[in-house]
Amino acid sequence: MPNNIVESLTADYKTFPLNQTFSLYAADVFFKDPWISFRGVGSYRKMIQFIAWGFTDVKMDLHDIHQTDNQIHTSWTLRWIAPAPWKPKMKISGRSELVLNAEGLIQSHIDFWDCSRLDVLKQLFSR
């Protein structure tokens, strides 16, 4: 078992979206990416479960992770095959900014993509 939050997150990225450590997140965690935003670890868990259920061959490549005080910064590439008959391969590269609360739990998780939402949708129609 990893002994700190950066090690735990690194392990989670390797198995994403399976076997995630939801106990790293505050009950009222705020999540935001260019597509959606919500509050609550239950909603965060449901989003991850939807990714695991709805897409195939999901892989998260972690390029960098580092912590400064109460902030953790990551850069990554998420890849998957969309559930369309032609099985388009899709990917998003981006970064995450996580803020820890006084208890050391993730209070805020904000994703920034290196592409637009339209660029992601266009991948559905490419071969």
Summary of the structure (lengths in Angstrom):
residues: 127
radius of gyration: 14.7
end to end distance: 40.4
largest distance: 47.2
contacts: 347
relative contact order: 0.19
helix: 28%
strand: 43%
